[in-house]
Amino acid sequence: MTELSPQAQAVLTAYNQRELAAKRTTAIAAALEAVADQVVPEQVEPPCGETEPWPQGYQLMRDAQWEKCQQLRSEILAIAAELRGNTTETL
């Protein structure tokens, strides 16, 4: 390959930096999604169903914990989605 002019080299360097940043951002987003799946797995409904014979106080406590966990999952996935969206928009 022939030597590039300083101007062409600047364009190539900027492109490579953008591509590297996009790959890193995508990798970070994927890591956050994996964390969400491992630490706070998606659960469609609370663990204590209405048909199970749990004491009401225990069921209310578990339902509240479930809601907090699902909220945490949503927040983690929102960060990942923001990073993925940012990959194509501003990097």
C-alpha positions in Angstrom: 0.0 0.0 0.0 1.3 3.5 -0.8 1.7 6.1 1.8 -1.3 8.3 2.3 -1.4 12.0 2.4 -1.9 13.5 5.8 -5.5 14.5 4.9 -6.3 11.0 3.7 -4.6 9.4 6.7 -6.7 11.7 9.0 -9.9 10.5 7.3 -8.8 6.8 7.7 -7.9 7.3 11.3 -11.2 8.9 12.1 -13.1 6.1 10.4 -11.1 3.4 12.3 -11.6 5.1 15.6 -15.4 5.3 14.9 -15.5 1.7 14.0 -13.6 0.6 17.1 -15.8 2.8 19.3 -18.9 1.3 17.7 -17.6 -2.3 18.3 -16.8 -1.5 21.9 -20.2 0.1 22.5 -21.9 -2.9 21.0 -19.8 -5.2 23.2 -20.7 -3.3 26.3 -24.4 -3.4 25.4 -24.2 -7.1 24.9 -22.4 -7.6 28.2 -25.2 -5.6 30.0 -27.9 -7.7 28.4 -26.0 -10.9 29.6 -25.8 -9.4 33.1 -29.6 -8.7 33.1 -30.3 -12.3 31.9 -28.0 -13.9 34.5 -28.6 -11.6 37.6 -32.3 -10.7 37.0 -33.8 -13.3 34.7 -37.1 -12.2 33.0 -40.0 -13.6 35.0 -43.5 -13.0 33.5 -45.3 -13.1 36.8 -44.4 -12.9 40.5 -43.2 -16.2 42.1 -46.2 -16.5 44.4 -49.3 -17.2 42.4 -52.7 -16.6 43.8 -53.5 -20.3 43.8 -50.6 -21.2 46.0 -51.1 -21.4 49.8 -48.7 -18.7 50.8 -49.4 -16.5 53.8 -50.5 -13.1 52.5 -47.7 -11.2 54.1 -45.1 -13.5 52.5 -46.8 -13.2 49.2 -46.8 -9.4 49.3 -43.1 -9.3 50.3 -42.1 -11.6 47.4 -44.3 -9.7 45.0 -42.6 -6.5 46.0 -39.1 -8.1 45.6 -40.2 -9.4 42.2 -41.3 -5.9 41.1 -37.9 -4.4 42.3 -36.0 -7.1 40.4 -38.0 -6.6 37.2 -37.5 -2.8 37.5 -33.7 -3.3 37.9 -33.8 -5.6 34.8 -35.6 -2.9 32.8 -33.1 -0.2 33.9 -30.1 -2.4 32.9 -31.7 -3.2 29.5 -32.5 0.5 28.9 -28.8 1.3 29.3 -28.0 -1.4 26.8 -30.6 -0.2 24.4 -29.3 3.4 24.7 -25.8 2.2 24.0 -26.9 0.3 20.9 -28.9 3.3 19.6 -25.9 5.5 20.2 -23.7 3.2 18.2 -25.3 4.2 14.9 -26.3 7.7 15.7 -23.4 9.7 17.2 -20.2 7.6 17.2 
